[in-house]
Amino acid sequence: MNYKCMDQEELEDNTCKGMSRILLSAPVRLMVILVYVVSDTAYAVYRRVTAPDEFKVGVTAHYGGLMAGLLLGIPILMNVRRHEWETNLGWVTLAIYLAFVALCCIFNAVYDGYPNTDWSGW
């Protein structure tokens, strides 16, 4: 978030007054992101239910992307004031992410239940 627009000296200096301060605020940014995420999710669910089989979206991959974003967002995103517990949480979420990726790789290597692939068209 734009922390300089919340600083009292910047407000008195007319740097971040008026509409720009409102548009850069955390609640407005959160609402923009939520409108996008909710509408995109609703459209994906609608397509999953109504589309023919060859056009359906893979839901499992999107769940994996959600988990990766949540787990990697904590250690990667910069924070203005970093506390010790945030650093520890970042290391924990990074370890969980790496363990999950390793588990998925091992599962794909040893799982025999996949259907045979027809490579004749290549």
Salt bridges, closest charged atoms under 4 A:
ASP53 OD1 - LYS56 NZ 3.63
